């Protein structure tokens, strides 16, 4: 039935508005694919699209996990850096106090 309507639309151009000509050209261009869609009604690319969607979700989740691991590593390295800075600062203060104390004793 749809093919009959398509044939009528394609053949009878005089009653159609002007903006429908583009649609008719598109229908003519893909006429074979439209017929195949009608003939092979049970086939669909839905399962393939579902698999592609699952792959994208897994990639997105792995990127988030990678980001979290990276942030944890950065936090750890920054905390180690701060700890080392405190140790160095304490050592410098102790060295200065030892030097000052030793200088006082020598006098």
N, CA, C and O atoms as CSV, one atom per row, in Angstrom:
chain,resi,resn,atom,element,x,y,z
A,1,UNK,N,N,0.821,-1.191,0.000
A,1,UNK,CA,C,0.000,0.000,0.000
A,1,UNK,C,C,0.869,1.261,0.000
A,1,UNK,O,O,0.565,2.243,-0.677
A,2,UNK,N,N,1.940,1.209,0.764
A,2,UNK,CA,C,2.831,2.374,0.818
A,2,UNK,C,C,3.498,2.586,-0.529
A,2,UNK,O,O,3.709,3.721,-0.955
A,3,UNK,N,N,3.830,1.486,-1.201
A,3,UNK,CA,C,4.454,1.612,-2.520
A,3,UNK,C,C,3.502,2.256,-3.520
A,3,UNK,O,O,3.932,3.016,-4.387
A,4,UNK,N,N,2.225,1.960,-3.405
A,4,UNK,CA,C,1.242,2.570,-4.306
A,4,UNK,C,C,1.177,4.070,-4.058
A,4,UNK,O,O,1.141,4.861,-5.001
A,5,UNK,N,N,1.164,4.452,-2.801
A,5,UNK,CA,C,1.139,5.887,-2.471
A,5,UNK,C,C,2.401,6.561,-2.992
A,5,UNK,O,O,2.338,7.662,-3.537
A,6,UNK,N,N,3.549,5.905,-2.826
A,6,UNK,CA,C,4.795,6.476,-3.339
A,6,UNK,C,C,4.743,6.646,-4.849
A,6,UNK,O,O,5.188,7.663,-5.380
A,7,UNK,N,N,4.195,5.644,-5.546
A,7,UNK,CA,C,4.099,5.747,-7.003
A,7,UNK,C,C,3.197,6.902,-7.405
A,7,UNK,O,O,3.501,7.641,-8.341
A,8,UNK,N,N,2.083,7.054,-6.693
A,8,UNK,CA,C,1.176,8.165,-7.016
A,8,UNK,C,C,1.843,9.508,-6.765
A,8,UNK,O,O,1.722,10.434,-7.567
A,9,UNK,N,N,2.547,9.604,-5.644
A,9,UNK,CA,C,3.221,10.875,-5.339
A,9,UNK,C,C,4.308,11.179,-6.366
A,9,UNK,O,O,4.468,12.325,-6.786
A,10,UNK,N,N,5.046,10.163,-6.762
A,10,UNK,CA,C,6.138,10.390,-7.697
A,10,UNK,C,C,5.624,10.726,-9.088
A,10,UNK,O,O,6.206,11.566,-9.775
A,11,UNK,N,N,4.545,10.086,-9.512
A,11,UNK,CA,C,4.040,10.295,-10.877
A,11,UNK,C,C,3.205,11.563,-11.015
A,11,UNK,O,O,3.279,12.221,-12.052
A,12,UNK,N,N,2.411,11.930,-10.007
A,12,UNK,CA,C,1.495,13.069,-10.132
A,12,UNK,C,C,2.108,14.285,-9.450
A,12,UNK,O,O,1.923,14.491,-8.251
A,13,UNK,N,N,2.835,15.088,-10.216
A,13,UNK,CA,C,3.517,16.252,-9.657
A,13,UNK,C,C,2.655,17.508,-9.684
A,13,UNK,O,O,2.939,18.460,-8.957
A,14,UNK,N,N,1.633,17.532,-10.489
A,14,UNK,CA,C,0.893,18.773,-10.678
A,14,UNK,C,C,0.110,19.188,-9.439
A,14,UNK,O,O,-0.082,20.384,-9.219
A,15,UNK,N,N,-0.346,18.247,-8.626
A,15,UNK,CA,C,-1.156,18.608,-7.458
A,15,UNK,C,C,-0.322,18.859,-6.208
A,15,UNK,O,O,-0.864,19.256,-5.176
A,16,UNK,N,N,0.943,18.641,-6.281
A,16,UNK,CA,C,1.784,18.790,-5.095
A,16,UNK,C,C,2.320,20.209,-4.953
A,16,UNK,O,O,2.575,20.881,-5.951
A,17,UNK,N,N,2.489,20.662,-3.724
A,17,UNK,CA,C,3.145,21.954,-3.520
A,17,UNK,C,C,4.614,21.871,-3.927
A,17,UNK,O,O,5.185,20.790,-4.075
A,18,UNK,N,N,5.187,23.025,-4.098
A,18,UNK,CA,C,6.543,23.091,-4.621
A,18,UNK,C,C,7.594,22.507,-3.672
A,18,UNK,O,O,8.568,21.901,-4.120
A,19,UNK,N,N,7.398,22.690,-2.371
A,19,UNK,CA,C,8.396,22.226,-1.400
A,19,UNK,C,C,8.427,20.706,-1.272
A,19,UNK,O,O,9.330,20.171,-0.628
A,20,UNK,N,N,7.473,19.999,-1.861
A,20,UNK,CA,C,7.456,18.540,-1.794
A,20,UNK,C,C,8.370,17.892,-2.833
A,20,UNK,O,O,8.655,16.697,-2.756
A,21,UNK,N,N,8.827,18.681,-3.801
A,21,UNK,CA,C,9.673,18.102,-4.854
A,21,UNK,C,C,10.981,17.526,-4.285
A,21,UNK,O,O,11.472,16.508,-4.773
A,22,UNK,N,N,11.539,18.173,-3.260
A,22,UNK,CA,C,12.763,17.662,-2.639
A,22,UNK,C,C,12.501,16.309,-1.987
A,22,UNK,O,O,13.315,15.389,-2.080
A,23,UNK,N,N,11.353,16.205,-1.329
A,23,UNK,CA,C,11.005,14.934,-0.701
A,23,UNK,C,C,10.810,13.849,-1.755
A,23,UNK,O,O,11.208,12.702,-1.547
A,24,UNK,N,N,10.210,14.196,-2.864
A,24,UNK,CA,C,9.999,13.220,-3.942
A,24,UNK,C,C,11.333,12.770,-4.519
A,24,UNK,O,O,11.517,11.587,-4.802
A,25,UNK,N,N,12.268,13.704,-4.696
A,25,UNK,CA,C,13.593,13.330,-5.194
A,25,UNK,C,C,14.287,12.367,-4.235
A,25,UNK,O,O,14.930,11.406,-4.658
A,26,UNK,N,N,14.148,12.639,-2.938
A,26,UNK,CA,C,14.753,11.762,-1.944
A,26,UNK,C,C,14.124,10.372,-1.996
A,26,UNK,O,O,14.826,9.365,-1.909
A,27,UNK,N,N,12.787,10.321,-2.141
A,27,UNK,CA,C,12.114,9.032,-2.237
A,27,UNK,C,C,12.550,8.273,-3.482
A,27,UNK,O,O,12.741,7.058,-3.434
A,28,UNK,N,N,12.707,8.976,-4.589
A,28,UNK,CA,C,13.181,8.322,-5.822
A,28,UNK,C,C,14.601,7.788,-5.634
A,28,UNK,O,O,14.937,6.691,-6.079
A,29,UNK,N,N,15.420,8.597,-4.962
A,29,UNK,CA,C,16.821,8.218,-4.785
A,29,UNK,C,C,16.949,6.947,-3.950
A,29,UNK,O,O,17.790,6.096,-4.238
A,30,UNK,N,N,16.119,6.818,-2.919
A,30,UNK,CA,C,16.211,5.686,-2.009
A,30,UNK,C,C,15.059,4.692,-2.189
A,30,UNK,O,O,14.675,4.006,-1.243
A,31,UNK,N,N,14.517,4.619,-3.385
A,31,UNK,CA,C,13.364,3.753,-3.660
A,31,UNK,C,C,13.707,2.281,-3.409
A,31,UNK,O,O,12.906,1.555,-2.821
A,32,UNK,N,N,14.868,1.843,-3.841
A,32,UNK,CA,C,15.271,0.452,-3.662
A,32,UNK,C,C,15.423,0.119,-2.181
A,32,UNK,O,O,14.989,-0.945,-1.739
A,33,UNK,N,N,16.037,1.019,-1.410
A,33,UNK,CA,C,16.223,0.775,0.014
A,33,UNK,C,C,14.881,0.745,0.752
A,33,UNK,O,O,14.695,-0.034,1.687
A,34,UNK,N,N,13.952,1.601,0.321
A,34,UNK,CA,C,12.622,1.613,0.940
A,34,UNK,C,C,11.904,0.297,0.662
A,34,UNK,O,O,11.269,-0.265,1.554
A,35,UNK,N,N,12.002,-0.202,-0.579
A,35,UNK,CA,C,11.386,-1.487,-0.913
A,35,UNK,C,C,12.008,-2.619,-0.099
A,35,UNK,O,O,11.297,-3.499,0.387
A,36,UNK,N,N,13.326,-2.600,0.049
A,36,UNK,CA,C,13.990,-3.633,0.854
A,36,UNK,C,C,13.548,-3.582,2.315
A,36,UNK,O,O,13.410,-4.618,2.966
A,37,UNK,N,N,13.331,-2.385,2.820
A,37,UNK,CA,C,12.853,-2.244,4.190
A,37,UNK,C,C,11.473,-2.857,4.340
A,37,UNK,O,O,11.182,-3.497,5.351
A,38,UNK,N,N,10.619,-2.666,3.340
A,38,UNK,CA,C,9.276,-3.255,3.388
A,38,UNK,C,C,9.348,-4.783,3.254
A,38,UNK,O,O,8.593,-5.500,3.911
A,39,UNK,N,N,10.239,-5.269,2.418
A,39,UNK,CA,C,10.322,-6.703,2.149
A,39,UNK,C,C,10.930,-7.452,3.338
A,39,UNK,O,O,10.405,-8.479,3.768
A,40,UNK,N,N,12.056,-6.921,3.871
A,40,UNK,CA,C,12.730,-7.551,5.005
A,40,UNK,C,C,12.283,-6.857,6.285
A,40,UNK,O,O,13.043,-6.106,6.895
A,41,UNK,N,N,11.060,-7.113,6.678
A,41,UNK,CA,C,10.455,-6.380,7.782
A,41,UNK,C,C,11.063,-6.745,9.134
A,41,UNK,O,O,11.143,-5.886,10.012
A,42,UNK,N,N,11.489,-7.981,9.325
A,42,UNK,CA,C,11.971,-8.419,10.628
A,42,UNK,C,C,13.389,-7.997,10.953
A,42,UNK,O,O,13.814,-8.105,12.104
A,43,UNK,N,N,14.128,-7.521,9.968
A,43,UNK,CA,C,15.525,-7.161,10.207
A,43,UNK,C,C,15.632,-5.766,10.790
A,43,UNK,O,O,14.882,-4.858,10.429
A,44,UNK,N,N,16.584,-5.618,11.701
A,44,UNK,CA,C,16.788,-4.320,12.333
A,44,UNK,C,C,18.252,-4.198,12.737
A,44,UNK,O,O,18.926,-5.200,12.976
A,45,UNK,N,N,18.728,-2.981,12.811
A,45,UNK,CA,C,20.086,-2.768,13.298
A,45,UNK,C,C,20.066,-2.395,14.780
A,45,UNK,O,O,21.063,-1.915,15.319
A,46,UNK,N,N,18.929,-2.620,15.430
A,46,UNK,CA,C,18.794,-2.317,16.854
A,46,UNK,C,C,19.790,-3.049,17.735
A,46,UNK,O,O,20.410,-2.421,18.594
A,47,UNK,N,N,19.971,-4.380,17.553
A,47,UNK,CA,C,20.955,-5.069,18.390
A,47,UNK,C,C,22.373,-4.522,18.231
A,47,UNK,O,O,23.115,-4.411,19.207
A,48,UNK,N,N,22.740,-4.187,17.016
A,48,UNK,CA,C,24.073,-3.622,16.780
A,48,UNK,C,C,24.205,-2.258,17.459
A,48,UNK,O,O,25.240,-1.948,18.050
A,49,UNK,N,N,23.154,-1.452,17.370
A,49,UNK,CA,C,23.188,-0.148,18.042
A,49,UNK,C,C,23.282,-0.324,19.555
A,49,UNK,O,O,23.941,0.461,20.236
A,50,UNK,N,N,22.612,-1.369,20.085
A,50,UNK,CA,C,22.700,-1.638,21.514
A,50,UNK,C,C,24.115,-1.996,21.936
A,50,UNK,O,O,24.596,-1.540,22.974
A,51,UNK,N,N,24.781,-2.814,21.127
A,51,UNK,CA,C,26.171,-3.182,21.427
A,51,UNK,C,C,27.071,-1.952,21.375
A,51,UNK,O,O,27.930,-1.769,22.238
A,52,UNK,N,N,26.873,-1.111,20.364
A,52,UNK,CA,C,27.673,0.122,20.265
A,52,UNK,C,C,27.442,1.019,21.472
A,52,UNK,O,O,28.379,1.628,21.988
A,53,UNK,N,N,26.194,1.100,21.921
A,53,UNK,CA,C,25.882,1.933,23.077
A,53,UNK,C,C,26.570,1.393,24.328
A,53,UNK,O,O,27.099,2.167,25.126
A,54,UNK,N,N,26.568,0.060,24.506
A,54,UNK,CA,C,27.226,-0.528,25.672
A,54,UNK,C,C,28.735,-0.277,25.639
A,54,UNK,O,O,29.347,-0.029,26.678
A,55,UNK,N,N,29.328,-0.340,24.457
A,55,UNK,CA,C,30.761,-0.052,24.329
A,55,UNK,C,C,31.044,1.390,24.738
A,55,UNK,O,O,32.017,1.658,25.443
A,56,UNK,N,N,30.201,2.313,24.300
A,56,UNK,CA,C,30.391,3.723,24.659
A,56,UNK,C,C,30.253,3.928,26.161
A,56,UNK,O,O,31.013,4.692,26.756
A,57,UNK,N,N,29.277,3.245,26.783
A,57,UNK,CA,C,29.088,3.374,28.232
A,57,UNK,C,C,30.307,2.843,28.975
A,57,UNK,O,O,30.768,3.463,29.934
A,58,UNK,N,N,30.834,1.694,28.537
A,58,UNK,CA,C,32.026,1.126,29.183
A,58,UNK,C,C,33.211,2.085,29.043
A,58,UNK,O,O,33.968,2.280,29.994
A,59,UNK,N,N,33.371,2.683,27.858
A,59,UNK,CA,C,34.470,3.641,27.667
A,59,UNK,C,C,34.297,4.841,28.578
A,59,UNK,O,O,35.268,5.322,29.162
A,60,UNK,N,N,33.058,5.336,28.709
A,60,UNK,CA,C,32.800,6.500,29.548
A,60,UNK,C,C,33.095,6.178,31.005
A,60,UNK,O,O,33.702,6.987,31.706
A,61,UNK,N,N,32.671,4.998,31.471
A,61,UNK,CA,C,32.923,4.600,32.856
A,61,UNK,C,C,34.417,4.442,33.099
A,61,UNK,O,O,34.923,4.852,34.144
A,62,UNK,N,N,35.130,3.846,32.134
A,62,UNK,CA,C,36.571,3.662,32.318
A,62,UNK,C,C,37.296,5.008,32.363
A,62,UNK,O,O,38.289,5.158,33.075
A,63,UNK,N,N,36.802,5.977,31.606
A,63,UNK,CA,C,37.432,7.297,31.656
A,63,UNK,C,C,37.213,7.930,33.020
A,63,UNK,O,O,38.109,8.593,33.543
A,64,UNK,N,N,36.018,7.735,33.614
A,64,UNK,CA,C,35.746,8.284,34.947
A,64,UNK,C,C,36.626,7.589,35.979
A,64,UNK,O,O,37.187,8.245,36.856
A,65,UNK,N,N,36.751,6.263,35.881
A,65,UNK,CA,C,37.612,5.527,36.824
A,65,UNK,C,C,39.053,5.990,36.682
A,65,UNK,O,O,39.749,6.180,37.680
A,66,UNK,N,N,39.503,6.170,35.449
A,66,UNK,CA,C,40.872,6.642,35.207
A,66,UNK,C,C,41.054,8.029,35.820
A,66,UNK,O,O,42.092,8.318,36.415
A,67,UNK,N,N,40.041,8.886,35.674
A,67,UNK,CA,C,40.115,10.227,36.245
A,67,UNK,C,C,40.197,10.151,37.769
A,67,UNK,O,O,40.979,10.875,38.386
A,68,UNK,N,N,39.391,9.276,38.378
A,68,UNK,CA,C,39.418,9.148,39.832
A,68,UNK,C,C,40.762,8.615,40.325
A,68,UNK,O,O,41.285,9.086,41.334
A,69,UNK,N,N,41.314,7.644,39.620
A,69,UNK,CA,C,42.627,7.109,39.996
A,69,UNK,C,C,43.685,8.200,39.870
A,69,UNK,O,O,44.551,8.341,40.733
A,70,UNK,N,N,43.607,8.962,38.799
A,70,UNK,CA,C,44.566,10.045,38.590
A,70,UNK,C,C,44.442,11.100,39.687
A,70,UNK,O,O,45.449,11.574,40.213
A,71,UNK,N,N,43.199,11.469,40.033
A,71,UNK,CA,C,43.012,12.455,41.100
A,71,UNK,C,C,43.533,11.934,42.434
A,71,UNK,O,O,44.145,12.682,43.197
A,72,UNK,N,N,43.295,10.651,42.718
A,72,UNK,CA,C,43.799,10.067,43.959
A,72,UNK,C,C,45.324,10.093,43.988
A,72,UNK,O,O,45.926,10.414,45.013
A,73,UNK,N,N,45.941,9.757,42.865
A,73,UNK,CA,C,47.399,9.776,42.778
A,73,UNK,C,C,47.936,11.196,42.954
A,73,UNK,O,O,48.931,11.404,43.650
A,74,UNK,N,N,47.280,12.172,42.324
A,74,UNK,CA,C,47.721,13.562,42.473
A,74,UNK,C,C,47.593,14.021,43.918
A,74,UNK,O,O,48.480,14.694,44.443
A,75,UNK,N,N,46.469,13.651,44.567
A,75,UNK,CA,C,46.277,14.020,45.968
A,75,UNK,C,C,47.371,13.401,46.831
A,75,UNK,O,O,47.937,14.064,47.701
A,76,UNK,N,N,47.664,12.127,46.584
A,76,UNK,CA,C,48.702,11.444,47.355
A,76,UNK,C,C,50.057,12.122,47.154
A,76,UNK,O,O,50.775,12.385,48.118
A,77,UNK,N,N,50.401,12.403,45.896
A,77,UNK,CA,C,51.698,13.038,45.624
A,77,UNK,C,C,51.776,14.428,46.239
A,77,UNK,O,O,52.828,14.824,46.741
A,78,UNK,N,N,50.681,15.169,46.206
A,78,UNK,CA,C,50.682,16.505,46.786
A,78,UNK,C,C,50.827,16.428,48.299
A,78,UNK,O,O,51.527,17.244,48.899
A,79,UNK,N,N,50.165,15.446,48.922
A,79,UNK,CA,C,50.300,15.316,50.382
A,79,UNK,C,C,51.723,14.922,50.756
A,79,UNK,O,O,52.251,15.401,51.759
A,80,UNK,N,N,52.354,14.052,49.959
A,80,UNK,CA,C,53.758,13.696,50.211
A,80,UNK,C,C,54.643,14.923,50.046
A,80,UNK,O,O,55.562,15.134,50.837
A,81,UNK,N,N,54.377,15.728,49.033
A,81,UNK,CA,C,55.137,16.951,48.796
A,81,UNK,C,C,55.020,17.898,49.991
A,81,UNK,O,O,56.020,18.446,50.455
A,82,UNK,N,N,53.794,18.087,50.488
A,82,UNK,CA,C,53.605,18.966,51.644
A,82,UNK,C,C,54.320,18.421,52.874
A,82,UNK,O,O,54.927,19.178,53.632
A,83,UNK,N,N,54.250,17.120,53.067
A,83,UNK,CA,C,54.934,16.509,54.203
A,83,UNK,C,C,56.452,16.727,54.111
A,83,UNK,O,O,57.101,17.065,55.100
A,84,UNK,N,N,56.998,16.529,52.917
A,84,UNK,CA,C,58.434,16.752,52.737
A,84,UNK,C,C,58.800,18.215,52.953
A,84,UNK,O,O,59.853,18.513,53.516
A,85,UNK,N,N,57.946,19.121,52.513
A,85,UNK,CA,C,58.222,20.542,52.747
A,85,UNK,C,C,58.281,20.835,54.236
A,85,UNK,O,O,59.172,21.552,54.692
A,86,UNK,N,N,57.339,20.288,55.001
A,86,UNK,CA,C,57.340,20.506,56.451
A,86,UNK,C,C,58.614,19.940,57.089
A,86,UNK,O,O,59.221,20.563,57.959
A,87,UNK,N,N,59.002,18.741,56.633
A,87,UNK,CA,C,60.230,18.144,57.182
A,87,UNK,C,C,61.446,19.012,56.886
A,87,UNK,O,O,62.280,19.242,57.762
A,88,UNK,N,N,61.542,19.491,55.655
A,88,UNK,CA,C,62.676,20.336,55.272
A,88,UNK,C,C,62.658,21.641,56.060
A,88,UNK,O,O,63.699,22.110,56.519
A,89,UNK,N,N,61.480,22.219,56.214
A,89,UNK,CA,C,61.364,23.460,56.964
A,89,UNK,C,C,61.785,23.242,58.422
A,89,UNK,O,O,62.480,24.075,59.003
A,90,UNK,N,N,61.362,22.124,59.002
A,90,UNK,CA,C,61.757,21.822,60.386
A,90,UNK,C,C,63.253,21.585,60.484
A,90,UNK,O,O,63.886,22.017,61.448
A,91,UNK,N,N,63.827,20.907,59.503
A,91,UNK,CA,C,65.269,20.683,59.520
A,91,UNK,C,C,66.030,21.991,59.396
A,91,UNK,O,O,67.036,22.182,60.078
A,92,UNK,N,N,65.573,22.890,58.546
A,92,UNK,CA,C,66.226,24.189,58.398
A,92,UNK,C,C,66.176,24.971,59.698
A,92,UNK,O,O,67.158,25.597,60.095
A,93,UNK,N,N,65.031,24.931,60.354
A,93,UNK,CA,C,64.904,25.663,61.614
A,93,UNK,C,C,65.839,25.060,62.656
A,93,UNK,O,O,66.489,25.788,63.406
A,94,UNK,N,N,65.908,23.755,62.702
A,94,UNK,CA,C,66.799,23.102,63.657
A,94,UNK,C,C,68.260,23.409,63.350
A,94,UNK,O,O,69.050,23.644,64.265
A,95,UNK,N,N,68.624,23.410,62.076
A,95,UNK,CA,C,70.003,23.725,61.709
A,95,UNK,C,C,70.357,25.147,62.125
A,95,UNK,O,O,71.438,25.401,62.656
A,96,UNK,N,N,69.431,26.067,61.878
A,96,UNK,CA,C,69.700,27.457,62.259
A,96,UNK,C,C,69.831,27.595,63.767
A,96,UNK,O,O,70.705,28.305,64.266
A,97,UNK,N,N,68.952,26.908,64.486
A,97,UNK,CA,C,69.032,27.010,65.948
A,97,UNK,C,C,70.306,26.351,66.475
A,97,UNK,O,O,70.916,26.841,67.425
A,98,UNK,N,N,70.701,25.243,65.860
A,98,UNK,CA,C,71.946,24.589,66.267
A,98,UNK,C,C,73.125,25.498,65.964
A,98,UNK,O,O,74.037,25.616,66.783
A,99,UNK,N,N,73.124,26.136,64.813
A,99,UNK,CA,C,74.225,27.038,64.457
A,99,UNK,C,C,74.258,28.220,65.413
A,99,UNK,O,O,75.320,28.627,65.883
A,100,UNK,N,N,73.094,28.759,65.689
A,100,UNK,CA,C,73.064,29.893,66.607
A,100,UNK,C,C,73.541,29.486,68.000
A,100,UNK,O,O,74.309,30.197,68.646
A,101,UNK,N,N,73.079,28.357,68.429
A,101,UNK,CA,C,73.485,27.867,69.734
A,101,UNK,C,C,74.974,27.572,69.773
A,101,UNK,O,O,75.635,27.906,70.757
A,102,UNK,N,N,75.508,26.973,68.760
A,102,UNK,CA,C,76.926,26.664,68.718
A,102,UNK,C,C,77.738,27.927,68.617
A,102,UNK,O,O,78.817,28.005,69.204
A,103,UNK,N,N,77.260,28.927,67.891
A,103,UNK,CA,C,77.984,30.191,67.796
A,103,UNK,C,C,78.029,30.883,69.148
A,103,UNK,O,O,79.034,31.497,69.506
A,104,UNK,N,N,76.964,30.785,69.877
A,104,UNK,CA,C,76.937,31.408,71.202
A,104,UNK,C,C,77.926,30.750,72.135
A,104,UNK,O,O,78.567,31.434,72.933
A,105,UNK,N,N,78.063,29.478,72.057
A,105,UNK,CA,C,78.975,28.761,72.929
A,105,UNK,C,C,80.421,29.078,72.597
A,105,UNK,O,O,81.263,29.146,73.491
A,106,UNK,N,N,80.716,29.273,71.318
A,106,UNK,CA,C,82.083,29.541,70.942
A,106,UNK,C,C,82.521,30.894,71.436
A,106,UNK,O,O,83.706,31.082,71.713
A,107,UNK,N,N,81.653,31.812,71.555
A,107,UNK,CA,C,82.049,33.154,72.007
A,107,UNK,C,C,82.352,33.123,73.432
A,107,UNK,O,O,82.706,34.151,74.010
